[in-house]
Amino acid sequence: MERIGNVILDDTHYPGEDLYSDGAVEDHILELVKDYPEAEYPQVIAREKDWAVMYHLAHERENILSWYPFVPGAKVLEVGSGCGAVTGAVAATARSVTCIDLSKKRSTVNAVRHKDSGNITIRLGNFQDVEKDLENDFDYATLIGVFEYGKGYIGGEKPYHGFLTTVMEHVRPGGKLLLAIENKFGLKYWAGCREDHVGAYFEGLEGYQHTENVRTFSRPELIRIMEECGYTDYKFYYPYPDYKFPAVVYSDDYLPQPGELNRNICNFDRDRLVLMDEGKVYDQILQDNLFPLYANSFFVEISKPGAADSPSEQLLYTKYSSGRSKQFSMQTRIVRDRDGKNIVYKRAEYPEGQAFLAHIAEAAKQLSCFWQERGQFAANRCLSGDGCLEFEYLQGMTVEEELDGLLSQGDTQAAAKALREAAGRISGSAKTKEFEMTPGFHQVFGDAQIPTGEPSFAVADIDLIFSNLRKTADNRWNVLDYEWTFFFAVPVKYILFRALHYYLESAPLRAEFGRLFDFYGEFGITPEYLEIFQQMERQFQNYVAGSGISPGSLYHTMGKQALPLGELLAETERRRVQVYLDYGQGFCEENSYFVEGGSGKELHYTVTIPGQAVGVTIDPAFSACFLKDVSLNWIGEDGQRLAPVSYETTGYRAGTDGYVFDNSDPKIIIKEIMETSRRIEVSYRINLLEEETVELLLGKMDTKGRDRKKVRRLIKG
């Protein structure tokens, strides 16, 4: 038995060594949690630029449980607690948390980071050994990213059935098991992501033909396992983009709308292919009501038969505002009360956010007065509750949904009319005043050079974006969310710029629509204004983020390669080798054929020349390129080399056996055909080049510094 701070490590069943480890990175993570408080983890993650560090320490990992309405004072069992990525979310409201994990090192990380919590006990050892000593009265048990390893935990002919049944034995009647797992049929796997656990393309989709001890499941498979174990009371939720770093949690009673699922390129762990536009495919899936089958992850609440607590509200939807400073970090929930009425709540994720909740409530009052005279907008009703704000759940279509619907039908003229109407309402929503620089404006937007006398709103909701404008059945225009309201002058054109920018530049179809019409110009947003407003937007985002760093914002520095199929196919096309034959009338496409030489940098292939041909040329690529170690030899029927081939090229000589080709039609021209052989063995190393690189190569004697190093690398191949 060991104690780290207030956390107890029970080693009664610990085998004496860690049988599962990710190696040295776990030692490093342990040092990090010893050296830095949790508040500094985002900066640590950004500095380390390591997937394992982010995976184990990012606050967003807790999002998979922090939304869930645990009964306060509950007794919770966490199986497979690891480094404690979600332990804190459970311990925040629980009376006691019992963690089980096989790794002492990971459990030590967990204990160190939660050492101030007095309600956590970590039991070390194999689940099968530890569970025999567990009580059977837990209110909740959690399997977060653990159920897929059931075969390793339990074994037997039906290990996953056995795992589920065994865990449920320790849950009291009426208690719940909370399970989070990847969907085997998640769209990301069809679209080119590797299977999360084994790193192979399509491994889960093909039924884990090459994998033994881990597997994920489709929704029907999970349902079959649960029901065969006798559990028929379950609810599915859908964390997006996945359960590891969920930004949104949907439910069967509140599924995503077309256009919402646009955060799909987020591969931090491995390179991936991009075989499709997942956002567009999701839109089709949503239209056909198939989202539950293709969601990337599941969160399943499984209830054990027996007397259960009857919640006053059913949680339908949760959205996190990750990447903000603590004072602005909010959690938005949609719940359904016992009367079947939907209600929207906004809660602060941290105590520092209470002042911002009060600010939003004040914004509701001031905007209602500010907009009352013109009647263009109404602020969604806002009531202050117990540590939260309550908003009316409004039915109707947002302007964004209306525009997307029209664009999907190809009716760009109607979409343009609808956009102009919305923009006109924004600019005419209230009286304006001349802009004046204030300390508040400078704090939020920086030193923007706003023209003198620029029309501005004195009470400025800068978030009048089209997804926040909802038209109800009685044709009232409601503003759903107005948290970014400022009580100082902000230019009207900047507010219009944000509405246009966050619609027209967020999806390919919308961008294409924007190119058809000069909406920025129509509303007086000239290139000069665009530059000013883009600077203001950067300053505003910095103000909102503060010291907060979201995983998504780190993708450009930590994310792995996402290789689009189109580019891969284009690259393959550029690397194709084509042989042209002259039968006495010159070279032509009809008398040519392609040779498979391979897809890498080193190519080896054989060119066969028909007896009637009198000339032959080889196009080594459909691109400017650099060839190195070029070798062409006549070979006999037995494959033995007979003599070197006499040839010339359309390229520039680079060294003794290299050539630079500066256009997309490089050629190797065979000067004469050997009478005793009609086969040529060809080999070389090839680098495809861009135009600017060709210029460097051709002028390599004049290049300096990094340019010269780049040229040297290319020449070496």
Residue pairs with C-beta under 8 A, 6 or more apart in sequence:
1 8
1 9
1 10
1 11
1 12
2 8
2 9
2 11
3 9
4 108
4 111
4 112
4 115
5 111
5 112
5 114
5 115
5 116
6 115
6 116
6 117
6 118
6 120
7 110
7 111
7 114
7 115
7 117
7 120
7 121
7 122
8 120
8 121
8 122
9 104
9 107
9 108
9 111
9 122
9 124
10 121
10 122
10 123
10 124
11 104
11 124
11 125
12 123
12 124
12 125
12 133
13 123
13 124
13 125
13 126
13 129
13 130
13 133
14 104
14 124
14 125
15 125
15 126
18 102
18 103
18 104
18 105
18 106
19 102
19 103
20 102
20 103
21 103
21 105
22 52
25 50
25 52
25 53
26 83
26 103
26 105
26 106
26 109
27 105
28 53
29 52
29 53
29 56
29 57
29 83
29 109
30 105
30 108
30 109
30 112
32 44
32 48
32 53
32 57
33 57
33 109
33 112
33 113
34 112
36 44
38 59
38 113
41 57
41 58
41 59
42 58
42 59
42 547
42 548
42 549
43 547
43 549
44 53
44 57
45 53
45 54
45 57
45 58
45 549
45 551
45 554
46 549
46 554
46 557
48 54
49 554
49 557
49 558
50 558
51 268
51 269
51 558
54 268
54 551
54 554
54 558
55 61
55 85
55 244
55 268
55 269
56 82
56 83
56 85
56 109
57 83
57 85
57 113
58 85
58 245
58 551
59 322
60 245
60 246
60 247
60 320
60 322
60 550
60 551
61 85
61 86
61 244
61 245
62 85
62 86
62 88
62 89
63 239
63 245
63 246
63 247
63 249
63 320
63 322
64 86
64 89
64 144
64 180
64 239
64 243
64 244
64 246
64 249
64 299
65 86
65 89
65 90
65 142
65 144
65 178
66 89
66 92
66 331
66 349
67 249
67 315
67 318
67 320
67 331
67 333
68 178
68 301
68 315
69 311
69 313
69 315
70 76
70 90
70 93
70 94
70 140
71 139
71 309
72 93
73 93
73 94
73 95
74 93
74 94
74 95
74 139
74 140
75 94
75 95
75 96
75 98
75 137
75 138
75 139
75 140
76 90
76 94
76 96
76 97
76 98
76 138
76 139
76 140
76 141
76 142
77 97
77 98
77 100
77 134
77 138
77 140
77 141
77 142
77 167
77 170
77 171
78 86
78 87
78 90
78 97
78 98
78 99
78 100
78 141
78 142
78 144
79 100
79 127
79 141
79 142
79 143
79 146
79 167
80 100
80 101
80 127
80 143
80 144
80 145
80 146
80 149
81 87
81 99
81 100
81 101
81 106
81 107
81 110
81 122
82 101
82 103
82 106
82 110
83 106
83 109
83 110
83 113
84 99
84 109
84 110
84 111
84 113
84 114
86 142
86 144
87 97
87 99
87 110
87 114
87 120
88 113
88 114
88 117
90 97
90 140
90 142
91 97
91 114
91 117
91 119
91 120
94 119
95 119
96 119
96 120
96 121
97 117
97 119
97 120
97 121
98 121
98 123
98 134
98 138
99 107
99 110
99 120
99 121
99 122
99 123
100 122
100 123
100 125
100 127
100 130
100 131
101 107
101 110
101 122
101 123
101 124
102 124
102 125
102 126
102 127
103 124
104 124
107 122
107 124
110 120
110 122
111 120
111 122
114 120
123 130
124 130
126 153
127 153
127 154
127 166
128 153
128 154
128 166
131 166
131 167
131 169
131 170
134 170
135 170
136 169
136 170
136 171
136 172
137 172
138 170
138 171
138 172
138 175
139 171
139 172
139 175
139 176
140 171
140 175
140 176
140 177
140 178
141 167
141 168
141 170
141 171
141 175
141 176
141 177
141 178
142 177
142 178
142 179
143 167
143 177
143 178
143 179
143 180
143 181
144 178
144 179
144 180
144 243
145 180
145 181
145 243
145 244
146 153
147 160
147 163
147 164
147 179
147 181
148 181
148 182
148 197
148 214
148 215
148 216
148 217
149 213
149 214
150 159
150 160
150 162
150 163
150 164
151 159
151 160
151 212
151 213
151 214
151 215
152 213
152 214
153 159
153 163
154 160
154 162
154 163
154 166
155 162
156 162
160 217
160 225
161 225
161 228
161 229
164 177
164 225
164 226
164 229
164 231
164 302
165 229
167 177
168 177
168 229
168 231
168 302
168 304
171 177
171 304
172 304
172 306
173 304
173 305
173 306
173 307
174 303
174 304
174 305
174 306
174 307
174 308
174 309
175 303
175 304
175 306
175 308
176 301
176 302
176 303
176 304
176 308
177 301
177 302
177 304
178 299
178 300
178 301
178 302
179 298
179 299
179 300
179 302
180 239
180 243
180 297
180 298
180 299
180 300
181 216
181 217
181 222
181 243
181 297
181 298
181 300
182 196
182 204
182 216
182 242
182 243
182 296
182 297
182 298
183 216
183 217
183 218
183 219
183 294
183 295
183 296
183 297
183 298
184 204
184 205
184 215
184 216
184 217
184 218
184 221
185 204
185 205
185 218
185 219
185 293
185 294
186 242
186 294
186 295
186 296
186 297
187 264
187 278
187 281
187 282
187 285
187 294
187 295
187 296
188 241
188 242
188 264
188 278
188 296
189 195
189 202
189 204
189 205
190 205
190 275
190 276
190 294
191 264
191 273
191 274
191 275
191 276
191 278
191 281
192 201
192 272
192 273
192 274
192 275
192 276
192 563
192 565
193 267
193 270
193 272
193 273
194 200
194 201
194 203
194 270
194 271
194 272
195 201
195 202
195 203
195 204
195 216
196 216
196 269
197 211
197 214
197 216
198 210
198 211
198 214
199 270
200 210
200 211
201 273
203 209
203 210
203 211
204 215
204 216
208 214
208 215
217 225
218 293
219 236
219 292
219 293
219 298
222 298
222 300
223 234
226 232
226 234
226 300
226 302
230 305
231 302
231 303
231 304
231 305
233 302
233 303
233 305
234 300
234 301
234 302
234 303
235 251
235 252
235 300
235 301
236 251
236 252
236 292
236 298
236 299
236 300
237 249
237 250
237 251
237 298
237 299
237 300
237 301
238 249
238 250
238 251
238 255
238 291
238 292
238 295
238 297
238 298
238 299
239 246
239 248
239 249
239 296
239 297
239 298
239 299
240 246
240 247
240 248
240 249
240 250
240 256
240 261
240 263
240 295
240 296
240 297
241 247
241 263
241 264
241 266
241 296
242 296
242 297
243 297
243 298
243 299
244 297
245 266
245 551
246 297
246 320
247 263
247 319
247 320
247 322
247 552
248 256
248 260
248 317
248 318
248 319
248 320
249 299
249 317
249 318
249 319
250 256
250 291
250 295
250 317
251 315
251 316
251 317
252 292
253 314
253 316
253 336
254 316
254 317
254 334
255 286
255 291
255 292
256 282
256 286
256 291
257 286
257 401
258 282
258 283
258 286
258 287
258 401
258 404
258 408
259 279
259 283
259 400
259 401
259 404
259 507
261 278
261 279
261 282
261 283
261 286
262 279
262 506
262 507
263 552
264 278
264 279
264 282
265 274
265 555
265 559
265 562
266 551
266 552
266 555
266 559
267 559
267 560
267 562
268 551
268 554
268 555
268 558
268 559
268 560
269 560
270 560
271 560
271 561
271 562
271 563
272 560
272 561
272 562
272 563
273 562
273 563
273 564
273 565
273 568
274 562
274 563
274 564
274 565
275 565
276 565
277 508
279 507
280 508
280 509
282 291
282 294
283 408
285 291
285 293
285 294
312 337
312 338
313 335
313 336
313 337
313 338
313 343
314 335
314 336
315 333
315 334
315 335
316 334
316 335
316 336
316 342
317 333
317 334
318 331
318 332
318 333
318 334
319 331
319 332
319 333
320 329
320 331
320 349
321 328
321 329
321 330
321 331
321 332
321 349
322 329
322 548
322 550
322 551
322 552
323 545
323 548
323 549
323 550
323 552
323 553
324 330
324 544
324 545
324 546
324 548
325 544
325 545
325 546
325 547
325 548
326 349
326 350
326 352
326 353
326 546
326 548
327 350
327 352
327 353
327 355
327 356
327 546
328 353
328 356
328 544
328 546
329 348
329 349
329 350
329 353
329 548
330 346
330 347
330 348
330 349
330 353
330 356
330 483
331 346
331 347
331 348
331 349
332 344
332 345
332 346
332 347
333 344
333 345
333 346
333 347
334 342
334 343
334 344
334 345
334 393
335 342
335 343
335 345
336 342
336 343
337 343
341 393
342 393
343 390
343 391
343 392
343 393
344 390
344 391
344 392
344 393
345 385
345 388
345 389
345 390
345 391
346 357
346 360
346 388
346 389
346 391
346 483
347 357
347 387
347 388
348 354
348 356
348 357
348 387
348 388
354 387
356 483
357 384
357 387
357 388
357 389
359 483
359 485
360 382
360 389
360 482
360 483
360 485
361 382
361 384
361 389
363 379
363 459
363 461
363 482
363 483
363 485
364 379
364 380
364 381
364 382
364 482
366 459
366 485
366 487
367 377
367 379
367 459
367 461
367 479
367 482
367 485
368 378
368 379
370 430
370 457
370 458
370 459
371 377
371 378
371 379
371 429
371 430
373 430
373 431
374 428
374 429
374 430
374 431
376 425
376 426
376 428
376 429
376 430
376 477
377 425
377 429
377 464
377 469
377 477
377 478
377 479
378 476
378 477
378 478
378 479
379 478
379 479
379 482
380 391
380 392
380 394
380 478
380 479
380 480
380 481
380 482
381 391
381 392
382 389
382 390
382 391
383 389
383 390
383 391
384 390
391 480
394 470
394 472
394 478
394 480
395 472
395 473
396 470
396 471
396 472
396 473
396 478
397 405
397 470
397 471
398 466
398 467
398 468
398 469
398 470
398 471
398 480
399 418
399 419
399 422
399 466
399 467
399 469
399 470
399 471
400 465
400 466
400 467
400 469
400 503
402 418
402 471
403 415
403 418
403 419
403 466
403 503
403 510
404 509
404 510
406 412
406 414
406 415
406 418
407 415
407 509
407 510
407 513
408 509
412 513
412 516
412 517
415 513
416 513
416 516
416 517
416 519
419 466
419 503
419 519
420 519
420 522
422 466
422 469
422 499
423 496
423 499
423 500
423 519
423 523
425 469
425 477
426 464
426 492
426 495
426 496
426 499
427 492
427 496
427 523
429 457
429 464
430 457
430 459
432 455
432 456
432 457
432 492
433 455
433 456
433 457
433 458
433 489
434 452
434 453
434 454
434 455
434 456
434 489
435 450
435 451
435 452
435 453
435 454
435 455
435 456
435 489
435 490
435 491
436 489
437 450
438 488
438 489
440 486
440 487
440 488
441 448
441 486
441 488
441 489
441 490
443 543
444 486
444 539
444 540
444 543
445 490
445 536
445 539
445 540
445 543
446 535
446 536
446 539
448 532
448 535
448 536
448 539
449 532
450 491
450 532
454 491
454 493
455 491
455 492
455 493
456 489
456 490
456 491
456 492
457 489
457 490
457 492
457 495
458 487
458 488
458 489
459 485
459 486
459 487
460 485
460 486
460 488
460 489
460 490
460 495
461 479
461 482
461 484
461 485
461 495
462 484
462 485
462 486
462 490
462 494
462 495
462 498
462 540
463 481
463 482
463 483
463 484
463 485
463 498
464 479
464 495
464 498
464 499
465 498
465 499
465 502
465 503
466 499
466 502
466 503
467 502
468 479
468 480
468 481
468 482
469 477
469 478
469 479
469 480
470 477
470 478
470 480
471 477
471 478
472 478
493 523
493 524
493 525
493 529
493 533
494 533
494 536
496 523
496 525
497 520
497 525
497 529
497 530
497 533
497 537
498 533
498 537
500 514
500 519
500 520
500 523
500 525
501 537
503 510
504 510
504 511
504 513
504 514
504 519
505 511
505 514
520 526
520 530
525 533
545 553
571 688
572 599
573 622
574 621
574 622
574 623
574 688
575 599
575 621
575 622
575 623
575 686
575 688
576 594
576 621
576 622
577 594
577 595
577 596
577 597
577 603
577 605
577 618
577 619
577 620
577 621
578 592
578 593
578 594
578 595
578 618
578 619
578 622
579 592
579 593
579 594
579 595
579 607
579 616
579 617
579 618
579 619
580 587
580 588
580 591
580 592
580 616
580 617
580 618
580 619
581 587
581 591
581 592
581 593
581 609
581 610
581 613
581 615
581 616
582 591
582 613
582 614
582 615
582 616
583 591
583 612
583 613
583 614
584 614
587 615
587 617
595 605
595 606
595 607
596 605
597 603
597 604
597 605
597 682
598 604
598 605
601 685
601 686
601 687
601 717
602 683
602 684
602 685
603 620
603 682
603 683
603 684
603 685
603 686
604 681
604 682
604 683
605 682
605 683
606 635
606 679
606 680
606 681
606 682
607 616
607 618
607 679
607 680
607 682
608 678
608 679
609 616
609 673
609 678
609 679
609 680
610 678
611 678
613 673
614 673
615 670
615 673
616 670
616 673
616 680
617 667
617 668
617 669
617 670
618 667
618 668
618 670
618 682
619 665
619 666
619 667
619 668
620 627
620 661
620 666
620 668
620 684
620 686
621 661
621 666
621 686
621 688
622 664
622 665
623 664
623 666
623 688
623 689
624 661
624 662
624 663
624 664
624 666
624 688
624 689
624 690
624 691
624 694
625 660
625 661
625 666
625 686
625 687
625 688
625 689
626 654
626 658
626 659
626 660
626 661
626 686
626 687
626 689
626 697
626 714
626 715
626 717
627 651
627 658
627 659
627 661
627 666
627 684
627 685
627 686
628 654
628 655
628 657
628 658
628 684
628 685
628 686
628 687
628 715
628 716
628 717
629 657
629 658
629 683
629 684
629 685
629 717
630 657
630 658
630 659
630 668
630 683
630 684
631 657
631 681
631 682
631 683
631 684
632 644
632 645
632 647
632 668
632 670
632 680
632 681
632 682
633 641
633 642
633 643
633 644
633 645
633 680
633 681
634 641
634 642
634 643
634 644
634 645
634 674
634 676
634 677
634 679
634 680
634 681
635 641
635 642
635 677
635 679
635 680
635 681
636 642
636 676
636 677
636 679
641 681
642 674
642 676
642 677
643 674
645 670
645 674
645 680
646 670
646 671
646 672
647 668
647 669
647 670
647 671
648 668
648 669
648 671
649 659
649 661
649 666
649 667
649 668
649 669
650 661
650 665
650 666
650 667
650 669
651 659
651 660
651 661
651 662
651 666
652 659
652 660
652 661
652 662
652 698
653 659
654 660
654 697
654 715
655 715
658 715
659 666
660 689
660 694
660 697
660 698
661 689
661 694
662 694
662 698
670 680
685 717
687 714
687 717
689 697
689 714
693 710
693 714
696 703
696 707
696 710
696 711
697 711
697 714
697 715
700 708
700 711
700 715
703 711
